[in-house]
Amino acid sequence: MSNTQNTGDKSDVPYEFDIDFDAANEKGRANRRRIDLMSGRGDTDEAITNTFMGFNHRIAPTAVAKNRERAGYVFFTRPDFNLSVENVAQSTRLTQMAEAPESSAERAVLGMLDPMCPYAVKDEASGLGADFRDSIPFDNKQAFMPIFTNRIVSLSGFPDGSVDVYTSEEGLKREQWSMVDSTNEINYTYTLSAVLQNLDGDVTTLIAAVWLEMMAGLYDGTFWPRTRNVIQREICYQTRIYRLIMDPTLKYVTKIGAALSAIPVNDNLGAIFNYDAASPAIEANDQLNLQFHCVGASYLDPALLEDFNEVVRLFNPDMVEKANNVGEFIPTGNLIRVSNADILNFNYYGYPQIDRSTKELMWFVYIDDYDRIMAEVNK
């Protein structure tokens, strides 16, 4: 039997209820607020405001969600070694790497450590952001080293902000007084320990070994730095380590910090060459523990957001913001922002940029790459 009613000339019309849903919903919200107030929880619509404004003197359960953040990302900026033909000729290891095929990991490592590497760039007269040859497996427009970001397991050793305290000598009644006696800025040295998952071919160890050899060679005069770095009094082998802590969706940066200057001081090769007949497989290079000597740290400073964005633009001039742009970031180059709906399709693609206002971590790809990937996805 149909659940219908007869209304004149209409023989089969469903029941119609005249309900004001807005009023019903508002009544439901009012009842919920009343129950919350009577239970001592307070108005749950104002749970966070209540936490700031007053005391939970009834020690009632609260509706304030606990803090949820994701570990996010670690970004290592690239050093600026001078891997010129003259410098490479001073090292048998570097010479062998330079003679490897262009599609090899060795050539990629040389290009990663020198943005103007003659063994990788198409045009040696170009500056930062110059295109590498198509066969080189590294994007020279990347400001950071993806292999470190992708393979890092842990990073520890960041110092807490702290202050020293001066305390006076005791008086006749053992009375004392104290005051802050230092800055809270982290301008001193410390050590970070980075554990990286190695990959087939032991490329991570090779990067660390070349990095150490170049630094030591610059110290003893075997290698020469780039003239630009000498004039600007820059140390070419330093890296800055950015830490981005994200919200649960990996969309917004909730916190940013950085080791302002860092240099690796070991390469793990000693542990790799140890021998144990009971363990035929070498496990020492499964994960590498690299120590970084760091100077200075900064946390939660909005200036770090702009520093992060600026280094991306420095290595990729196409990411420079359009002149007189107001509102959402728009690059000058032929790039497009990847939407949240398509972001999974572009994993391993793109250049990051953090929105100044919302702290949203945006990713931009070249339009040619965008069209190619979307054509593959939509086949």
C-alpha positions as CSV (number, residue, x, y, z in Angstrom):
1,M,0.0,0.0,0.0
2,S,1.4,3.4,-1.0
3,N,2.1,5.9,1.7
4,T,0.1,8.7,-0.1
5,Q,-2.9,10.9,0.4
6,N,-5.7,11.9,-2.0
7,T,-5.8,15.7,-2.7
8,G,-8.5,16.5,-5.3
9,D,-7.4,15.6,-8.8
10,K,-4.0,14.3,-7.6
11,S,-4.3,10.6,-7.1
12,D,-0.7,9.8,-5.8
13,V,1.1,12.6,-4.0
14,P,3.6,11.9,-1.2
15,Y,3.0,13.4,2.2
16,E,4.3,16.9,2.5
17,F,5.4,18.3,5.9
18,D,5.6,22.0,6.4
19,I,8.8,22.1,8.5
20,D,10.9,25.2,9.0
21,F,14.3,23.4,9.1
22,D,16.2,26.6,10.1
23,A,14.0,27.2,13.1
24,A,14.3,23.5,14.0
25,N,18.1,23.5,13.8
26,E,18.3,26.7,15.8
27,K,16.0,25.1,18.5
28,G,18.3,22.1,18.5
29,R,21.4,24.3,18.9
30,A,19.7,26.2,21.7
31,N,18.8,22.9,23.5
32,R,22.4,21.7,23.1
33,R,23.8,24.9,24.5
34,R,21.4,24.7,27.4
35,I,22.5,21.1,28.2
36,D,26.2,22.1,27.9
37,L,25.7,25.0,30.3
38,M,23.8,22.9,32.8
39,S,26.6,20.2,32.7
40,G,29.3,22.7,33.4
41,R,31.0,22.4,30.0
42,G,30.0,25.9,29.0
43,D,28.9,26.9,25.5
44,T,30.8,24.5,23.2
45,D,30.5,27.0,20.4
46,E,32.8,29.2,22.5
47,A,35.0,26.5,23.9
48,I,38.3,28.0,22.8
49,T,37.2,31.5,23.8
50,N,36.2,30.2,27.3
51,T,39.7,28.6,27.7
52,F,41.3,32.1,27.2
53,M,38.7,34.1,29.1
54,G,37.9,32.2,32.3
55,F,38.7,29.3,34.6
56,N,37.2,25.8,34.5
57,H,36.6,25.9,38.2
58,R,34.2,23.0,38.0
59,I,37.0,20.9,36.3
60,A,34.4,19.8,33.7
61,P,35.3,18.0,30.4
62,T,36.0,20.5,27.7
63,A,35.3,20.5,24.0
64,V,38.6,22.0,23.0
65,A,40.4,19.7,20.5
66,K,44.0,18.8,21.4
67,N,46.8,20.0,19.2
68,R,47.3,17.8,16.1
69,E,50.2,18.4,13.8
70,R,52.2,16.4,11.4
71,A,56.0,16.1,11.3
72,G,56.0,17.9,8.0
73,Y,59.2,18.4,6.0
74,V,62.9,18.9,6.3
75,F,64.5,21.0,3.6
76,F,68.3,21.3,3.0
77,T,69.4,24.2,0.9
78,R,72.1,23.4,-1.7
79,P,75.7,24.4,-1.2
80,D,77.6,26.5,-3.8
81,F,80.8,24.6,-4.5
82,N,83.0,25.5,-7.4
83,L,83.2,22.2,-9.3
84,S,85.1,23.8,-12.2
85,V,87.3,21.8,-14.6
86,E,90.4,23.0,-12.8
87,N,89.1,22.0,-9.3
88,V,87.8,18.6,-10.5
89,A,91.2,17.8,-12.0
90,Q,92.7,18.0,-8.6
91,S,90.7,15.0,-7.3
92,T,90.8,11.5,-8.7
93,R,87.3,10.8,-7.2
94,L,85.8,14.0,-8.8
95,T,87.5,13.3,-12.1
96,Q,86.0,9.8,-12.2
97,M,82.5,11.2,-11.4
98,A,82.9,13.9,-14.1
99,E,83.7,11.1,-16.6
100,A,80.6,9.1,-15.7
101,P,77.6,9.1,-18.1
102,E,75.4,12.1,-18.0
103,S,72.5,10.0,-16.8
104,S,74.4,8.7,-13.8
105,A,74.0,9.4,-10.1
106,E,77.6,10.8,-10.1
107,R,76.7,13.6,-12.5
108,A,73.5,14.3,-10.5
109,V,75.6,14.7,-7.3
110,L,78.0,17.1,-9.0
111,G,75.1,19.2,-10.2
112,M,73.4,19.1,-6.9
113,L,76.4,20.5,-5.1
114,D,77.3,23.1,-7.7
115,P,74.3,25.0,-9.3
116,M,76.7,26.2,-12.1
117,C,78.5,22.9,-12.6
118,P,80.1,22.8,-16.1
119,Y,79.5,19.0,-16.2
120,A,75.8,19.5,-16.0
121,V,74.6,22.9,-17.2
122,K,73.6,23.5,-20.8
123,D,75.1,27.0,-21.0
124,E,78.1,27.7,-18.7
125,A,77.6,31.4,-19.1
126,S,74.2,31.2,-17.3
127,G,73.8,32.0,-13.6
128,L,71.6,30.4,-10.9
129,G,68.6,28.6,-12.3
130,A,70.3,27.6,-15.5
131,D,68.9,24.5,-17.1
132,F,70.8,21.3,-16.8
133,R,71.2,19.0,-19.7
134,D,68.1,16.9,-20.3
135,S,70.0,13.6,-19.4
136,I,71.2,14.9,-16.0
137,P,68.8,13.4,-13.3
138,F,68.5,16.6,-11.3
139,D,66.4,19.8,-11.6
140,N,68.8,22.7,-11.3
141,K,65.8,25.0,-10.5
142,Q,65.3,23.3,-7.2
143,A,66.7,25.3,-4.3
144,F,66.8,22.3,-2.0
145,M,68.2,18.7,-2.2
146,P,65.2,16.4,-2.7
147,I,67.2,13.3,-1.9
148,F,67.8,14.5,1.7
149,T,64.1,15.6,2.1
150,N,62.8,12.3,0.7
151,R,65.1,10.0,2.6
152,I,65.4,11.5,6.0
153,V,64.3,9.3,8.9
154,S,65.0,11.6,11.8
155,L,66.6,14.9,12.7
156,S,67.5,15.7,16.3
157,G,69.5,18.1,18.4
158,F,67.7,21.4,18.0
159,P,68.3,23.5,21.1
160,D,65.5,25.0,23.2
161,G,65.3,28.7,23.6
162,S,66.6,29.6,27.1
163,V,68.0,32.4,29.2
164,D,70.7,32.6,31.8
165,V,69.8,33.8,35.2
166,Y,71.9,36.0,37.5
167,T,71.4,35.4,41.2
168,S,72.9,37.8,43.8
169,E,74.9,36.7,46.8
170,E,73.0,36.0,50.1
171,G,72.3,38.8,52.5
172,L,72.3,38.8,56.3
173,K,69.0,36.8,56.3
174,R,70.0,34.7,53.3
175,E,67.8,36.8,51.1
176,Q,68.6,36.8,47.3
177,W,67.3,38.3,44.1
178,S,67.5,37.1,40.5
179,M,67.2,38.6,37.1
180,V,67.6,37.4,33.5
181,D,71.2,37.7,32.4
182,S,71.3,36.8,28.7
183,T,69.5,36.9,25.4
184,N,67.1,34.1,24.5
185,E,68.4,34.1,20.9
186,I,70.2,30.9,19.8
187,N,73.4,32.3,18.3
188,Y,75.8,29.6,19.5
189,T,76.9,26.3,18.0
190,Y,75.3,22.9,18.4
191,T,75.1,19.6,16.6
192,L,72.2,18.1,14.7
193,S,72.1,14.4,14.0
194,A,70.3,13.4,10.8
195,V,69.5,9.8,10.0
196,L,68.9,9.2,6.3
197,Q,67.6,6.0,4.7
198,N,70.1,5.1,2.0
199,L,69.1,4.0,-1.5
200,D,70.5,1.6,-4.0
201,G,73.9,2.7,-5.2
202,D,74.9,4.3,-1.8
203,V,74.3,7.8,-3.3
204,T,73.8,9.4,0.1
205,T,77.2,8.4,1.3
206,L,78.8,9.7,-2.0
207,I,77.2,13.1,-1.4
208,A,78.6,13.3,2.1
209,A,82.0,12.1,1.0
210,V,82.3,14.7,-1.8
211,W,80.9,17.4,0.5
212,L,83.7,16.7,3.0
213,E,86.4,16.4,0.4
214,M,85.5,19.8,-1.1
215,M,85.4,21.5,2.3
216,A,88.7,20.1,3.3
217,G,90.2,21.0,-0.1
218,L,89.0,24.6,0.3
219,Y,90.7,24.7,3.7
220,D,94.1,23.5,2.5
221,G,94.1,25.3,-0.9
222,T,93.6,22.2,-3.1
223,F,90.4,23.8,-4.5
224,W,89.4,27.4,-5.1
225,P,86.0,28.9,-4.3
226,R,84.0,30.8,-6.8
227,T,85.2,34.4,-7.2
228,R,81.7,35.7,-6.4
229,N,81.8,33.9,-3.0
230,V,85.2,35.4,-2.2
231,I,84.0,39.0,-3.0
232,Q,80.8,38.5,-1.0
233,R,82.7,36.8,1.8
234,E,80.4,33.8,1.7
235,I,81.2,30.3,2.9
236,C,80.1,28.2,-0.1
237,Y,79.7,24.9,1.7
238,Q,77.1,25.8,4.3
239,T,73.5,24.7,4.1
240,R,70.4,25.9,5.9
241,I,68.1,23.3,7.3
242,Y,64.4,24.3,7.3
243,R,61.8,22.5,9.4
244,L,58.2,22.9,8.4
245,I,55.6,21.5,10.8
246,M,52.3,21.0,9.1
247,D,48.6,20.7,9.9
248,P,47.0,17.2,9.6
249,T,46.1,17.8,5.9
250,L,49.7,18.8,4.9
251,K,48.2,22.0,3.6
252,Y,49.2,24.7,6.1
253,V,52.5,25.4,7.8
254,T,51.8,25.6,11.5
255,K,55.4,26.2,12.6
256,I,58.6,27.0,10.9
257,G,62.2,26.8,12.2
258,A,65.7,26.6,10.8
259,A,69.2,25.7,11.6
260,L,70.6,29.0,10.2
261,S,74.0,27.6,9.1
262,A,75.1,24.0,9.0
263,I,77.9,21.9,7.6
264,P,78.2,18.1,7.6
265,V,81.2,16.8,9.5
266,N,81.2,13.0,8.8
267,D,80.4,10.6,6.0
268,N,79.9,7.2,7.7
269,L,82.5,5.5,5.5
270,G,84.4,4.1,8.4
271,A,81.4,2.2,9.7
272,I,80.8,0.8,6.2
273,F,84.3,-0.6,5.9
274,N,84.1,-2.5,9.2
275,Y,84.1,-6.3,8.7
276,D,82.1,-9.0,10.5
277,A,82.0,-12.5,9.1
278,A,78.8,-13.2,11.0
279,S,77.0,-10.6,9.0
280,P,77.7,-11.1,5.3
281,A,75.3,-8.3,4.3
282,I,76.5,-4.8,5.1
283,E,74.0,-3.1,7.3
284,A,76.0,-0.1,8.3
285,N,75.0,1.8,5.2
286,D,71.3,0.9,5.4
287,Q,70.8,4.1,7.3
288,L,73.4,6.9,7.5
289,N,73.9,9.0,10.6
290,L,75.2,12.4,9.4
291,Q,76.3,15.0,12.0
292,F,75.8,18.7,11.1
293,H,77.7,21.4,13.0
294,C,75.3,24.3,13.2
295,V,75.5,27.9,14.1
296,G,72.3,29.7,15.2
297,A,68.7,28.7,15.1
298,S,65.4,30.5,14.7
299,Y,61.9,29.3,15.5
300,L,58.5,30.8,14.7
301,D,59.9,33.9,13.1
302,P,57.7,35.2,10.2
303,A,60.9,36.3,8.5
304,L,61.8,32.6,7.9
305,L,58.7,32.3,5.7
306,E,60.1,35.0,3.4
307,D,63.6,33.6,3.6
308,F,62.2,30.2,2.5
309,N,60.3,31.7,-0.4
310,E,63.2,33.9,-1.4
311,V,65.7,31.0,-1.8
312,V,63.1,29.2,-4.0
313,R,63.0,32.3,-6.2
314,L,66.8,32.6,-6.2
315,F,67.3,29.2,-7.8
316,N,64.2,29.5,-10.0
317,P,63.7,33.0,-11.5
318,D,60.4,31.8,-12.9
319,M,59.1,31.8,-9.4
320,V,59.7,35.5,-8.8
321,E,56.4,37.1,-8.0
322,K,54.7,39.3,-10.7
323,A,55.3,43.0,-10.3
324,N,52.6,44.9,-8.3
325,N,50.8,41.6,-7.5
326,V,48.3,41.9,-4.7
327,G,46.7,38.9,-3.0
328,E,47.5,35.3,-3.9
329,F,51.0,34.7,-5.1
330,I,51.4,34.6,-8.9
331,P,54.8,33.7,-10.4
332,T,56.2,35.5,-13.4
333,G,57.1,32.3,-15.2
334,N,54.9,29.8,-17.1
335,L,53.8,28.0,-14.0
336,I,50.5,27.0,-12.5
337,R,49.5,26.3,-8.9
338,V,48.5,22.7,-8.3
339,S,45.0,22.6,-6.7
340,N,44.3,20.5,-3.7
341,A,42.2,18.2,-5.8
342,D,45.1,17.4,-8.1
343,I,48.0,17.5,-5.6
344,L,48.4,13.7,-5.4
345,N,48.9,13.5,-9.2
346,F,51.9,15.8,-8.9
347,N,53.9,14.1,-6.1
348,Y,57.6,14.6,-6.9
349,Y,56.8,17.6,-9.0
350,G,56.7,21.3,-8.2
351,Y,58.3,24.2,-6.4
352,P,57.1,25.3,-3.0
353,Q,55.9,28.7,-1.8
354,I,54.4,29.6,1.5
355,D,51.5,32.1,1.5
356,R,52.4,35.1,3.7
357,S,48.9,35.5,5.1
358,T,47.5,32.0,5.5
359,K,50.7,30.0,5.7
360,E,49.4,27.6,3.1
361,L,52.1,25.6,1.5
362,M,51.5,25.9,-2.3
363,W,53.1,23.9,-5.1
364,F,53.7,25.3,-8.6
365,V,54.5,23.3,-11.7
366,Y,55.3,24.3,-15.2
367,I,52.2,24.3,-17.4
368,D,53.8,21.9,-19.9
369,D,54.3,19.4,-17.0
370,Y,50.8,20.0,-15.7
371,D,49.2,19.3,-19.1
372,R,51.3,16.2,-19.6
373,I,50.5,14.7,-16.2
374,M,46.8,15.5,-16.4
375,A,46.6,13.9,-19.8
376,E,48.1,10.8,-18.4
377,V,45.7,10.8,-15.4
378,N,42.6,11.4,-17.6
379,K,43.3,8.8,-20.2
